[in-house]
Structure formats: C-alpha cells, structure tokens
C-alpha cells in the first residue's frame, strides 16, 4: 500500500510537469504567431509611411512653387505680360508685327 501511494505521487508530479510543458509550448507558439503578424503589419505600415512622406515632399515642393508664383505676380513684369497676352495692350511707341 505504501508503494501505491508513492507511485500516485510520482504520477501526479509528472502530469503537472507535462501540463506546464504543454502550456509553455502553447505560449511560445502563440507568441511566435503574434510576432509574425506584427512584423507583417509593421512592414505594411512602413510602406504606407514612405508613401505619405513622398506625398508630403511633393506638397512642400508645390507650396514653394506657389510662393514663388505669388511673389512673381506682384511684379511689374507679370502685369506687363498679362496686359499683353490677355488684354492685347501695347506701349504707345511699340510696333506690333502680326503674321498674315
């Protein structure tokens, strides 16, 4: 009877160890799958970030061009060009040659 009690204790001890081992394996497997998903998500987000950075640079360049155009529109040269091209105005002493 004493032998049977010792055997039962050993069996219980073994099943606890096996349960702990199974739990650890499941935990590491779950962490590995989670890590894979996070890496994929990180790669997708990094790609999107690069696209957005490129768009920001394009918009900054466009803003610089608009600022330059704004400065140019305030000049006398721009006013003369608009008057000649759109309104057809000329200086009094200017001679205009038109093709036939």
Secondary structure by P-SEA (a helix, b strand, c coil): caaaaaaaaaaaaaaaaaaaaaaaaaaaaaaaaaaaaaaaaaaaaaaaaaaaaaaaaaaaaaaaaaaaaaaaaacaaaaaaaaaaccccccccbbbbbcc
